[in-house]
Amino acid sequence: MRGGESLRRYVSVAIVATTVLTAVVCYFASTASRAGDKTSARAERLAVQALAEAVRAREEANRAYEERFGYAFLIRAAGRSAEEMLARLRDRLGNDDATERQNVADELRQIALLRLDNILGVSEQAAQT
């Protein structure tokens, strides 16, 4: 199995896991509500619906990205909200191949530096001095 195929399989499994988790949250949100508290139950259902819609939007954008570039979307997640990452994914869909390769390289650099910082306790700023 080539590296790209295993990455695609990993992303597919992650998407399925996210979908299953959303279904579980929906189930518990619907059963945890007190029978007499319709306002609370409705608010919980709306929150779960919003989460499910966000998951679907991310799945669709990820598929579009992979179709466009041939590999999974990569972004440093640390310190970013789900909304910000989805917006960045959608923005990057308009990039040409060279620009996107540069973005991926930059994201990989950021991820590697964060991991080194976690292992060594050295921040990027301290490493530059």
Secondary structure as UniProt FT lines:
FT   HELIX           3..32
FT   TURN            35..36
FT   HELIX           38..69
FT   TURN            78..79
FT   HELIX           82..92
FT   TURN            93..94
FT   HELIX           97..120
FT   HELIX           124..128
//
